[in-house]
Amino acid sequence: MIATHTIYTRRFRLLMALVWFFNLPVPPVVIRNDEWTWEELCHYLYEEYAFDNIVISPGPGTPSCPEDIGICLQLFSKCWDIPVLGVCLGHQALGYVHGAQVVHAPEPIHGRLSEVEHNGCQLFHDIPSGRDSGFKVVRYHSLVIDSESLPEELIPIAWTSSTTRLPFIGAKDSDKSNAHEIMTDKSVFVDPFLPKVGNRSSHLSDNGKTRNARVLMGIKHSTMPHYGVQFHPESVATCYGSQIFKNFKEITDDYWLRFWSSCKKDKSAHFDACMQVSSASRLCREFHRSFSSEKKTMDQLEVVHEDRNLVHTNAEMKGLEMLNILNVQHVGTGYKCLKLKWRKLDHLAGQVGGAKSIFCWLYGHEAENTFWLDSSSTEKGRARFSFMGGKGGSLWKQITFRLSDQSEGCSKGGGYLSLEDSQGSAKTIFLEDGFLDFLNKELQSHLYDKNEYEGLPFDFHGGYVGYIGYDLKVECGVTSNRHKSKTPDACFFFADNLVVIDHKNDDVYLLAICEESSSITQWLDDTEERLLSLNDSLRMGLERQYSHPSTFSSREAGFAAEKSREQYIEDVKKCLNYIKDGESYELCLTTQIRKPIEELNSFGLYLHLRERNPAPYAAWLSFPKEDLYICCSSPERFLQLDRNDILEAKPIKGTIARGATEEEDEQLKSKLQLSEKEQAENLMIVDLLRNDLGRVCDPGSVHVPHLMDVESYATVHTMVSTIRGKKRLDVSVVDCVKAAFPGGSMTGAPKLRSMELLDSLESCSRGIYSGCIGFFSYNQTFDLNIVIRTVVIHEGEASIGAGGAIIALSNPENEYEEMILKTKAPRKAVTDLIEFNKSNSS
């Protein structure tokens, strides 16, 4: 295979397997299906000889809709001499362009496994076939090609039963190698593995009685090197998926060897292939040059390796890395040389009462302008470190961003950024390119000496702490927001002093950063002295001061739902219709409940919430200038980048209540583990996040070390998966976030189309809910959660967001009950504290 040219359908991307330049791994060139004109595409295919094959990816919609399919139909109808593989919607397009009918499947199948039988053609070489063979595939489709309508030129090559589906049981990709096959017919494309059985009708004659019960899973053209598969070979749970792509590589190699031989070229096929490799490499270089230039011209090639919105600053990043390694003292205007000082207080955390006592003692008097990234649940190694801090050093500042006013359906624009420094000086500026672009520039302006944090076992050494709201999706590929958030769309502190607690070793770390010429030892001295003075008497006083209700209140009244039970169930039914029509695989529908509050101690509420519902990614954020306080007990990591450039996502999909007894609890946990619906929900998001990480990670580095593990919390069991990859060198910290935000577990799949549909169904902005809370360290690392199980207190009102993933297997009434379950812990925390305050004042 020389190079893979992947045409991606609108609003969706898929993680591609590596391709080879004669066994050298090379990433595919990826464009959207409406990004080039037909003339531009023909130029690169037939004049530049840049690509040897094409893969047309899955996507929402139907091949009959021009907006969904773009130029892909022309590829099948006009590129008769180039190997093409269509996947899912691409498979349907191959059938549609030759006259086959695309109809509703017997039932929508998304994120579920089926066994596939095939006819042994070259695309399935070295892959077993039929029941109990081990060839299990993941399906994501609501539509199918009607096998009765296939024209003579299309040959069915694979199918599955319409009734037999399998639970996920840990299927793994096969590593079998693919033998090289030589074709014999030099006039037309002939698959050497295809049985010589005459025409299509005779080939299927043995299966005539059961034909209607079988769903077409693969087709090929009789004379063109065009193939289609309805299932997803790239899914993490599909068996033999990589073998299918290897086989397509062999098909491509064989085709071009035969093509050049038949043309009687003087050059060898190998030399021609190398020439095309060179051309493809040149295209990639042209892309990087055109992308980094500020003004793109129409005649430049704007092909994107997975995402044209990513900011590639390879030279700049390498320059910064060199400066950091050498600790250059004098640099150009716009860069800040930061110095780090830190101290370790061995085994102090337990001696002074733990994280709660430390925070209350240092910051709890007013708890204003403070943060606490709180690993309040450290069981089974879920989390290890907590970070806390407040307004203090000379570098401290608060930045608050609001998207510009948008009427319903308005496209994205910039927004207003308010900045306040440690002296109280404030200003507001307009950011035409948005908040994430600003944050990217800020982080890349920091220079530091890596030797200064050698010995620290964590990756946050100071920098930005705060949240990104859900509506910043407009800076990550979504065209518009239907609703406007009442809360700021992003709010961060720049923390130059912080306290870190190592829950594993019971150590306390004090860190301070400043610009090169400043002194920072005074804060370290003062804070160490204060911590060492925290004796038993003072701890007891703190405990009395920050006491909280010891039992749950039986009352839960007072919260008003954004939508009634009937309205929510009706929205679930609308989601099911969208899924049936192929517009989405999974839609994460949400809503909000709200309650006016009077003189509620927000920090006291957070302490109560963390006690009753401890979580590994909990957080307290206090922004008094915005009258905004966030009490978060999230169990879910959105995305982390560590100092080794390893990206990790840990999506949660699948939730069930805890049992009243140990026996019932184990039964419910087992029910979650074995639920086909919950497995399908989780698998779809895992595949989505593999795609998201694949856009910014080294090819081949994305993997899933943990798939569908069950974790237990105070009120629920959850199904959690882990996806990891190695960040590419030419990708910035903010690029990583933009590639995956919002978290796929809060959107559904395909992500962009799903968010469009959800915006039309939901009646208000999600605001902070569904966004992320965490840090961006000045040393180019970050760790962010998903904002769930959270109370947002803003301008005298407490709000809680909740929802769930709607898939084809969903029951509307059950989905409503699951949404209510997810509000239980934060809702109870609010009502408990209100009742506690009333009883104390009476």
Secondary structure by P-SEA (a helix, b strand, c coil): cccccccccccbbbbbcccccccbbbbbbbbccccccaaaaaaaacccccccbbbbbbbcccccccccccaaaaaaaccccbbbbbccaaaaaaaaaabbbbcccccccccbbbbbbbccccccccccccccccbbbbbbcccccccccccccccccccccccccccccbbbbbcbbbbbbbbccccccccccccccccccccccccccccccccccccccccccbbbbccccccccccaaaaaaaaaaaaaaaaaaaaaaaacccccaaaaaaaaaaaaaaaaaaaaaaaaccccccccccccccccccccaaaaaaaaaaaaaaccccccccccbbbbbbccccccccccccaaaaaaacccccccccccccccccccccccbbbbccccccccbbbbbbcccccccccbbbbbbbbbccccccccccccccaaaaaaaaaaabbbbccccccccccccccbbbbbcccccccccccccccccccccbbbbbcccbbbbccccbbbbbbbbbccccccaaaaaaaaaaaaaccaaaaaaaaaaaccccccccccccccccccaaaaaaaaaaaaaaaaacccccccccbbbbbbbcccaaaaaaaaaaaabbbcccbbbbcccccbbbbbbccccccccccccbbbbbbbcbbbbbbccaaaaaaaaaaaaacaaaaaaaaaaaaaaaaaaaaccccccccccccbbbbbcccbbbbbbbbbbbbcccccaaaaaaaccccccccccccaaaaaaaaaccccccccccbbbbbbcccccccccccccbbbbcccbbbbbbbbbbcccccaaaaaaaaaaaacaaaaaaaaaaaaaaaaac
